[in-house]
């Protein structure tokens, strides 16, 4: 083995070790959260989660049953008194979060991909001006638009409705979506479109059969960003949905739990793990497209 190859191999080993350490450090809080969520209340309050590896601890899913269910349950408080309470019924909020998040991801992706295709490959008056305007919207803070939009929603009767929050998340997510997809779609070879147009394909056919399949990495990257933002959102949900339990999303219910169950760490950890398991699943499911989409979108702009 030559000196250059040996040096490259040693460098790769160092990089892999650094990445392994970062993965372990990043995973420790998640592991601790999960272990705490399946431990009894007394153990959570008296000892750290890492002691589970050195003690005979009873692990169960009772915390998740109390958090996800809405039925009555009985527990013993720190003073030894038997207390009867109601479950937090996060299952309803879990469904509400999906109801808000899925359309709020699909709608911006469809609109942004069509707009990015138009800005990249279609000729029309004012194309550069409109694209510059879209990019300029990236610097507009989200907070300054909430109250004006809320007033418009009140006049239209959209407050407290899923349609209102779908439109809000769509509007807030479009500038980044258009910019990201434009950078990717503009790198597709021109020959692909010229051949399709010579064969008589209309722009909509080109968009559906060529642009969307070729843009899967960038679309997946945008889907991760949009999903994480909408799923973890609290401010927009509070403003446009309100705090009623029938439409409250998971972040709102968790915020209420922190206020009403500040000492019930076993329930808070279970609720937090329920909230984070879906974003983790989405990220790991689409991670193979994530870096590819970001790198391709950063080549040309």
C-alpha contacts under 8 A as a table, 3 or more apart, distances in Angstrom:
res1	aa1	res2	aa2	distance
1	X	5	X	6.31
1	X	6	X	6.34
2	X	5	X	5.32
2	X	6	X	6.14
3	X	6	X	5.06
3	X	7	X	6.04
4	X	7	X	5.10
4	X	8	X	6.14
5	X	8	X	5.04
5	X	9	X	6.07
6	X	9	X	5.05
6	X	10	X	6.18
7	X	10	X	5.16
7	X	11	X	6.18
8	X	11	X	5.05
8	X	12	X	6.17
9	X	12	X	5.11
9	X	13	X	6.24
10	X	13	X	5.03
10	X	14	X	6.30
11	X	14	X	5.09
11	X	15	X	6.23
12	X	15	X	5.08
12	X	16	X	6.11
13	X	16	X	5.12
13	X	17	X	6.18
14	X	17	X	5.13
14	X	18	X	6.21
15	X	18	X	5.12
15	X	19	X	6.17
16	X	19	X	5.07
16	X	20	X	6.06
17	X	20	X	4.97
17	X	21	X	6.21
18	X	21	X	5.15
18	X	22	X	6.24
19	X	22	X	5.04
19	X	23	X	6.14
20	X	23	X	5.11
20	X	24	X	6.24
21	X	24	X	5.12
21	X	25	X	6.14
22	X	25	X	5.11
22	X	26	X	6.01
23	X	26	X	5.09
23	X	27	X	6.01
24	X	27	X	5.06
24	X	28	X	6.21
25	X	28	X	5.46
25	X	29	X	7.81
26	X	29	X	6.72
26	X	30	X	7.61
27	X	30	X	5.28
27	X	31	X	6.15
28	X	31	X	5.15
28	X	32	X	6.09
29	X	32	X	5.02
29	X	33	X	6.00
30	X	33	X	5.06
30	X	34	X	6.19
31	X	34	X	5.19
31	X	35	X	6.15
32	X	35	X	5.20
32	X	36	X	6.07
32	X	49	X	5.90
32	X	50	X	7.24
33	X	36	X	5.23
33	X	37	X	6.18
33	X	269	X	5.83
33	X	270	X	7.80
33	X	272	X	8.00
33	X	273	X	6.80
34	X	37	X	5.08
34	X	38	X	6.71
34	X	269	X	7.24
34	X	270	X	7.30
34	X	273	X	6.48
35	X	38	X	5.49
35	X	39	X	6.49
35	X	49	X	6.28
35	X	52	X	7.96
36	X	39	X	5.27
36	X	44	X	6.27
36	X	49	X	5.72
36	X	266	X	6.23
36	X	269	X	6.38
36	X	270	X	7.72
37	X	63	X	6.49
37	X	64	X	7.62
37	X	266	X	5.37
37	X	267	X	6.83
37	X	268	X	7.82
37	X	269	X	4.98
37	X	270	X	4.44
37	X	273	X	7.54
38	X	59	X	5.39
38	X	60	X	5.29
38	X	61	X	5.64
38	X	62	X	7.35
38	X	63	X	6.44
38	X	64	X	7.86
38	X	266	X	7.53
38	X	270	X	7.43
39	X	43	X	6.53
39	X	44	X	6.36
39	X	57	X	7.46
39	X	58	X	6.69
39	X	59	X	5.14
39	X	60	X	6.62
39	X	63	X	7.97
39	X	266	X	6.93
40	X	43	X	5.52
40	X	44	X	6.35
40	X	58	X	7.07
40	X	59	X	7.04
40	X	60	X	7.71
40	X	63	X	7.88
40	X	266	X	6.95
41	X	44	X	5.20
41	X	45	X	6.30
41	X	264	X	7.38
41	X	265	X	7.46
41	X	266	X	5.57
42	X	45	X	5.32
42	X	46	X	6.10
42	X	78	X	7.89
43	X	46	X	5.20
43	X	47	X	5.64
43	X	48	X	7.93
44	X	47	X	5.82
44	X	48	X	6.65
44	X	49	X	6.97
44	X	265	X	6.93
44	X	266	X	6.30
45	X	48	X	7.97
45	X	265	X	7.31
47	X	51	X	6.76
48	X	51	X	5.76
48	X	52	X	7.96
49	X	52	X	5.90
50	X	53	X	6.17
50	X	54	X	7.96
51	X	54	X	5.33
51	X	55	X	6.24
52	X	55	X	5.39
52	X	56	X	7.13
52	X	57	X	6.15
60	X	63	X	7.59
61	X	64	X	5.37
61	X	65	X	6.44
62	X	65	X	5.00
62	X	66	X	6.23
63	X	66	X	5.16
63	X	67	X	6.14
63	X	266	X	6.50
63	X	267	X	5.64
63	X	270	X	6.21
64	X	67	X	4.98
64	X	68	X	5.78
64	X	69	X	7.89
64	X	267	X	7.47
64	X	270	X	5.82
64	X	271	X	7.46
65	X	68	X	5.37
65	X	69	X	5.45
65	X	87	X	7.90
66	X	69	X	5.39
66	X	70	X	7.32
66	X	71	X	7.79
66	X	73	X	7.24
66	X	86	X	7.88
66	X	87	X	4.79
66	X	88	X	6.62
66	X	89	X	7.68
66	X	267	X	7.54
67	X	70	X	7.74
67	X	87	X	5.64
67	X	88	X	4.91
67	X	89	X	5.91
67	X	90	X	5.94
67	X	267	X	6.35
67	X	270	X	7.03
67	X	271	X	6.31
68	X	87	X	7.05
68	X	88	X	6.32
68	X	89	X	4.67
68	X	90	X	4.54
68	X	91	X	4.89
69	X	87	X	5.40
69	X	88	X	6.44
69	X	89	X	4.53
69	X	90	X	6.89
69	X	91	X	6.75
70	X	86	X	6.18
70	X	87	X	4.36
70	X	88	X	5.75
70	X	89	X	4.25
70	X	90	X	7.95
71	X	86	X	5.71
71	X	87	X	5.50
71	X	89	X	7.93
72	X	84	X	6.87
72	X	85	X	5.64
72	X	86	X	4.39
72	X	87	X	6.10
73	X	84	X	5.79
73	X	85	X	5.65
73	X	86	X	6.12
73	X	87	X	6.95
74	X	82	X	6.80
74	X	83	X	5.65
74	X	84	X	4.44
74	X	85	X	6.33
75	X	82	X	5.78
75	X	83	X	5.44
75	X	84	X	6.53
76	X	79	X	7.83
76	X	80	X	5.65
76	X	81	X	5.42
76	X	82	X	4.52
76	X	83	X	5.94
77	X	80	X	5.40
77	X	81	X	5.54
77	X	82	X	6.56
77	X	83	X	6.85
78	X	81	X	7.45
88	X	257	X	7.89
89	X	92	X	6.19
89	X	93	X	7.50
90	X	93	X	4.98
90	X	94	X	5.90
90	X	250	X	6.92
90	X	253	X	7.04
90	X	271	X	7.67
91	X	94	X	4.86
91	X	95	X	6.35
92	X	95	X	5.24
92	X	96	X	6.23
92	X	246	X	7.63
93	X	96	X	4.82
93	X	97	X	6.09
93	X	245	X	7.80
93	X	246	X	7.96
93	X	247	X	7.36
93	X	248	X	5.83
93	X	249	X	4.71
93	X	250	X	4.83
93	X	253	X	6.88
94	X	97	X	5.20
94	X	98	X	6.58
94	X	249	X	6.68
94	X	250	X	5.58
94	X	275	X	7.93
95	X	98	X	5.17
95	X	99	X	6.17
95	X	249	X	7.96
96	X	99	X	4.87
96	X	100	X	6.21
96	X	247	X	6.16
96	X	248	X	6.64
96	X	249	X	5.26
96	X	250	X	7.41
97	X	100	X	5.16
97	X	101	X	5.87
97	X	231	X	6.54
97	X	248	X	7.97
97	X	249	X	4.81
97	X	250	X	5.92
98	X	101	X	5.02
98	X	102	X	5.77
98	X	231	X	7.98
99	X	102	X	6.13
99	X	103	X	7.12
99	X	162	X	7.82
100	X	103	X	6.34
100	X	104	X	6.24
100	X	162	X	6.52
100	X	165	X	7.24
100	X	166	X	6.63
100	X	230	X	7.83
100	X	249	X	7.93
101	X	104	X	4.97
101	X	105	X	6.13
101	X	227	X	6.48
101	X	230	X	5.75
101	X	231	X	5.96
102	X	105	X	5.27
102	X	106	X	6.23
102	X	227	X	7.73
103	X	106	X	5.08
103	X	107	X	5.75
103	X	166	X	6.53
104	X	107	X	5.83
104	X	108	X	6.64
104	X	165	X	7.99
104	X	166	X	5.10
104	X	167	X	7.63
104	X	169	X	5.81
104	X	170	X	5.94
104	X	226	X	7.82
104	X	227	X	7.96
104	X	230	X	7.25
105	X	108	X	5.84
105	X	109	X	6.35
105	X	170	X	7.70
105	X	223	X	6.28
105	X	226	X	5.84
105	X	227	X	6.04
105	X	230	X	7.97
106	X	109	X	5.27
106	X	110	X	6.28
106	X	223	X	7.97
107	X	110	X	5.35
107	X	111	X	6.30
107	X	170	X	6.60
108	X	111	X	5.16
108	X	112	X	5.68
108	X	170	X	5.04
108	X	171	X	7.73
108	X	173	X	6.53
108	X	174	X	5.83
108	X	177	X	7.21
109	X	112	X	5.14
109	X	113	X	5.87
109	X	174	X	7.99
109	X	177	X	6.87
109	X	219	X	7.00
109	X	222	X	7.41
109	X	223	X	7.27
110	X	113	X	5.39
110	X	114	X	6.29
111	X	114	X	5.29
111	X	115	X	6.10
111	X	174	X	7.68
112	X	115	X	5.05
112	X	116	X	5.88
112	X	174	X	5.95
112	X	177	X	5.48
112	X	178	X	4.61
112	X	181	X	7.14
113	X	116	X	5.07
113	X	117	X	6.14
113	X	177	X	7.67
113	X	178	X	6.62
113	X	181	X	6.14
113	X	182	X	7.71
113	X	212	X	7.66
113	X	219	X	7.94
114	X	117	X	5.18
114	X	118	X	6.30
114	X	207	X	7.37
115	X	118	X	5.05
115	X	119	X	6.15
115	X	178	X	6.50
116	X	119	X	5.11
116	X	120	X	5.98
116	X	178	X	5.30
116	X	179	X	7.24
116	X	181	X	5.81
116	X	182	X	4.43
116	X	185	X	7.02
117	X	120	X	5.16
117	X	121	X	5.91
117	X	122	X	7.26
117	X	182	X	6.75
117	X	185	X	6.48
117	X	186	X	7.78
117	X	207	X	7.34
117	X	211	X	7.51
118	X	121	X	5.63
118	X	122	X	4.87
118	X	123	X	7.74
119	X	122	X	6.16
119	X	123	X	7.82
119	X	127	X	6.30
119	X	128	X	7.82
119	X	131	X	6.83
119	X	182	X	7.12
120	X	182	X	6.21
120	X	185	X	6.79
120	X	186	X	5.20
121	X	186	X	7.25
123	X	127	X	7.18
124	X	127	X	5.84
126	X	129	X	5.15
126	X	130	X	6.09
127	X	130	X	5.37
127	X	131	X	6.17
128	X	131	X	5.13
128	X	132	X	6.01
129	X	132	X	5.15
129	X	133	X	6.20
130	X	133	X	4.99
130	X	134	X	6.27
131	X	134	X	5.05
131	X	135	X	6.28
132	X	135	X	5.11
132	X	136	X	6.08
133	X	136	X	5.01
133	X	137	X	6.40
134	X	137	X	5.26
134	X	138	X	7.27
134	X	175	X	5.47
134	X	178	X	7.76
134	X	179	X	7.81
135	X	138	X	5.59
135	X	175	X	6.18
135	X	176	X	7.69
135	X	179	X	6.59
136	X	139	X	6.00
136	X	140	X	7.51
137	X	140	X	5.27
137	X	175	X	6.21
138	X	175	X	5.86
138	X	176	X	6.52
140	X	144	X	7.93
141	X	144	X	5.99
141	X	145	X	7.51
142	X	145	X	5.76
142	X	146	X	6.92
142	X	172	X	7.20
143	X	146	X	5.50
144	X	147	X	6.99
144	X	148	X	7.93
145	X	148	X	5.71
145	X	149	X	6.17
146	X	149	X	5.35
146	X	150	X	5.99
146	X	236	X	7.67
146	X	239	X	7.41
147	X	150	X	4.92
147	X	151	X	6.22
148	X	151	X	5.24
148	X	152	X	6.45
149	X	152	X	5.07
149	X	153	X	6.12
150	X	153	X	4.92
150	X	154	X	6.18
150	X	159	X	7.25
150	X	239	X	7.38
150	X	240	X	6.77
151	X	154	X	5.09
151	X	155	X	6.50
152	X	155	X	5.24
152	X	156	X	6.28
153	X	156	X	4.96
153	X	157	X	5.72
153	X	158	X	4.83
153	X	159	X	5.56
153	X	164	X	7.21
154	X	157	X	5.06
154	X	158	X	6.28
154	X	159	X	5.85
155	X	158	X	7.94
158	X	161	X	5.59
158	X	163	X	6.98
158	X	164	X	5.18
159	X	164	X	6.34
159	X	240	X	5.45
159	X	241	X	6.28
159	X	242	X	7.96
160	X	164	X	7.35
160	X	240	X	5.72
160	X	241	X	3.99
160	X	242	X	5.91
160	X	247	X	7.62
161	X	164	X	5.47
161	X	165	X	6.92
161	X	240	X	7.55
161	X	241	X	6.18
162	X	165	X	5.35
162	X	166	X	6.09
162	X	241	X	7.37
163	X	166	X	5.06
163	X	167	X	6.21
164	X	167	X	5.30
164	X	168	X	6.22
164	X	240	X	6.77
165	X	168	X	4.85
165	X	169	X	6.06
165	X	236	X	7.48
165	X	237	X	7.07
165	X	240	X	6.01
165	X	241	X	7.01
166	X	169	X	5.36
166	X	170	X	6.05
167	X	170	X	4.98
167	X	171	X	6.12
168	X	171	X	5.24
168	X	172	X	6.19
168	X	236	X	7.98
169	X	172	X	5.12
169	X	173	X	5.90
169	X	230	X	7.25
170	X	173	X	5.23
170	X	174	X	6.01
171	X	174	X	5.47
171	X	175	X	7.86
172	X	175	X	7.10
173	X	176	X	5.96
173	X	177	X	6.17
173	X	226	X	6.94
174	X	177	X	4.91
174	X	178	X	5.83
175	X	178	X	5.34
175	X	179	X	6.17
176	X	179	X	5.17
176	X	180	X	5.99
177	X	180	X	5.26
177	X	181	X	6.05
177	X	222	X	6.30
178	X	181	X	5.32
178	X	182	X	5.77
179	X	182	X	5.14
179	X	183	X	6.33
180	X	183	X	5.46
180	X	184	X	6.67
180	X	218	X	7.27
180	X	222	X	7.47
180	X	294	X	7.95
180	X	297	X	6.00
181	X	184	X	5.08
181	X	185	X	5.91
181	X	215	X	7.77
181	X	218	X	6.13
181	X	219	X	7.10
181	X	297	X	7.00
182	X	185	X	5.17
182	X	186	X	5.80
182	X	297	X	7.73
182	X	301	X	7.88
183	X	186	X	5.51
183	X	187	X	6.85
183	X	296	X	7.59
183	X	297	X	4.63
183	X	298	X	6.65
183	X	299	X	7.44
183	X	300	X	5.68
183	X	301	X	5.28
184	X	187	X	5.52
184	X	188	X	7.26
184	X	215	X	7.11
184	X	218	X	6.56
184	X	293	X	7.45
184	X	296	X	5.80
184	X	297	X	4.39
184	X	298	X	7.77
184	X	300	X	7.61
185	X	188	X	5.51
185	X	211	X	7.19
185	X	215	X	6.68
186	X	300	X	7.48
187	X	296	X	7.89
187	X	300	X	6.83
188	X	192	X	7.56
189	X	192	X	5.80
189	X	193	X	7.63
190	X	193	X	5.51
190	X	194	X	6.24
191	X	194	X	4.98
191	X	195	X	5.96
192	X	195	X	5.51
192	X	196	X	6.47
193	X	196	X	5.07
193	X	197	X	6.11
193	X	206	X	7.29
194	X	197	X	5.15
194	X	198	X	6.04
195	X	198	X	5.14
195	X	199	X	6.31
196	X	199	X	5.17
196	X	200	X	6.65
196	X	201	X	5.49
196	X	206	X	6.85
197	X	200	X	5.10
197	X	201	X	5.04
197	X	202	X	6.83
197	X	203	X	8.00
198	X	201	X	7.33
201	X	205	X	5.99
201	X	206	X	6.36
202	X	205	X	5.27
202	X	206	X	6.29
203	X	206	X	5.01
203	X	207	X	6.03
204	X	207	X	4.99
204	X	208	X	6.16
205	X	208	X	5.20
205	X	209	X	5.90
205	X	210	X	7.85
206	X	209	X	5.40
206	X	210	X	5.26
206	X	211	X	6.49
207	X	210	X	5.65
207	X	211	X	4.74
207	X	212	X	6.22
208	X	211	X	6.27
208	X	212	X	5.70
208	X	213	X	7.71
209	X	212	X	6.55
209	X	213	X	6.61
210	X	213	X	5.69
210	X	214	X	6.07
211	X	214	X	5.30
211	X	215	X	5.95
212	X	215	X	5.15
212	X	216	X	6.47
213	X	216	X	5.66
214	X	217	X	7.93
215	X	218	X	5.49
215	X	219	X	6.05
216	X	219	X	5.01
216	X	220	X	5.93
216	X	289	X	7.64
217	X	220	X	5.14
217	X	221	X	6.29
217	X	289	X	4.59
217	X	290	X	6.52
217	X	292	X	6.16
217	X	293	X	4.48
218	X	221	X	5.06
218	X	222	X	6.23
218	X	289	X	7.36
218	X	290	X	7.42
218	X	292	X	7.58
218	X	293	X	4.09
218	X	294	X	6.70
218	X	296	X	7.79
218	X	297	X	7.13
219	X	222	X	5.07
219	X	223	X	6.00
219	X	293	X	7.58
220	X	223	X	4.90
220	X	224	X	6.25
220	X	286	X	6.31
220	X	289	X	6.12
220	X	290	X	6.50
220	X	293	X	7.41
221	X	224	X	5.24
221	X	225	X	6.44
221	X	286	X	7.67
221	X	289	X	6.59
221	X	290	X	4.76
221	X	291	X	7.73
221	X	293	X	5.85
221	X	294	X	6.81
222	X	225	X	5.15
222	X	226	X	6.03
223	X	226	X	5.17
223	X	227	X	5.79
224	X	227	X	5.20
224	X	228	X	6.05
224	X	282	X	7.00
224	X	283	X	6.28
224	X	286	X	7.42
224	X	290	X	7.93
225	X	228	X	5.42
225	X	229	X	6.15
226	X	229	X	5.16
226	X	230	X	6.07
227	X	230	X	5.31
227	X	231	X	5.80
227	X	279	X	7.46
228	X	231	X	5.26
228	X	232	X	5.96
228	X	279	X	6.14
229	X	232	X	5.46
229	X	233	X	5.88
230	X	233	X	5.04
231	X	251	X	7.95
231	X	279	X	7.56
232	X	251	X	6.49
233	X	236	X	6.48
233	X	237	X	6.72
233	X	251	X	6.89
234	X	237	X	5.29
234	X	238	X	6.11
234	X	251	X	5.72
234	X	252	X	6.28
235	X	238	X	5.23
235	X	239	X	6.27
236	X	239	X	5.16
236	X	240	X	6.07
236	X	241	X	7.87
237	X	240	X	5.49
237	X	241	X	5.20
237	X	242	X	6.80
237	X	248	X	7.72
237	X	249	X	7.30
237	X	252	X	7.78
238	X	241	X	5.60
238	X	242	X	4.80
238	X	243	X	6.27
238	X	252	X	7.39
239	X	242	X	5.87
241	X	244	X	7.85
241	X	247	X	6.74
241	X	248	X	7.09
242	X	247	X	7.91
242	X	248	X	7.29
243	X	247	X	7.63
243	X	248	X	5.89
243	X	252	X	7.33
244	X	247	X	5.99
244	X	248	X	5.86
245	X	248	X	5.02
248	X	252	X	5.98
248	X	253	X	6.72
249	X	252	X	5.49
249	X	253	X	6.53
250	X	253	X	5.18
250	X	254	X	6.14
250	X	275	X	6.73
251	X	254	X	5.09
251	X	255	X	6.17
251	X	275	X	7.64
252	X	255	X	5.10
252	X	256	X	6.31
253	X	256	X	5.00
253	X	257	X	6.17
254	X	257	X	4.89
254	X	258	X	6.30
254	X	268	X	7.66
254	X	271	X	6.78
254	X	272	X	7.34
255	X	258	X	5.21
255	X	259	X	6.61
256	X	259	X	5.18
256	X	260	X	6.14
257	X	260	X	5.06
257	X	261	X	5.18
257	X	262	X	7.11
257	X	268	X	7.03
258	X	261	X	5.40
258	X	262	X	4.93
258	X	268	X	7.12
259	X	262	X	5.74
261	X	264	X	5.20
261	X	265	X	7.84
261	X	267	X	7.92
261	X	268	X	7.52
262	X	265	X	7.13
262	X	268	X	7.98
264	X	267	X	5.53
264	X	268	X	6.32
265	X	268	X	4.91
265	X	269	X	5.95
266	X	269	X	5.47
266	X	270	X	6.38
267	X	270	X	5.08
267	X	271	X	6.14
268	X	271	X	5.09
268	X	272	X	6.03
269	X	272	X	5.00
269	X	273	X	6.06
270	X	273	X	5.20
270	X	274	X	6.26
271	X	274	X	5.13
271	X	275	X	6.33
272	X	275	X	5.08
272	X	276	X	6.30
273	X	276	X	5.16
273	X	277	X	5.97
274	X	277	X	5.55
274	X	278	X	7.51
275	X	278	X	6.68
275	X	279	X	7.88
276	X	279	X	5.60
276	X	280	X	6.30
277	X	280	X	5.21
277	X	281	X	6.20
278	X	281	X	5.07
278	X	282	X	6.24
279	X	282	X	5.05
279	X	283	X	6.08
280	X	283	X	5.15
280	X	284	X	6.11
281	X	284	X	5.32
281	X	285	X	5.92
282	X	285	X	5.09
282	X	286	X	6.24
283	X	286	X	5.33
283	X	287	X	5.54
284	X	287	X	5.10
285	X	288	X	7.71
286	X	289	X	5.71
286	X	290	X	6.46
287	X	290	X	4.84
287	X	291	X	7.27
288	X	291	X	6.99
288	X	292	X	7.36
289	X	292	X	5.31
289	X	293	X	5.89
290	X	293	X	5.35
290	X	294	X	6.32
291	X	294	X	5.15
291	X	295	X	5.98
292	X	295	X	5.31
292	X	296	X	6.08
293	X	296	X	5.29
293	X	297	X	6.03
294	X	297	X	5.08
294	X	298	X	6.26
295	X	298	X	5.20
295	X	299	X	6.66
296	X	299	X	5.56
296	X	300	X	7.88
297	X	300	X	6.64
297	X	301	X	7.75
298	X	301	X	6.87
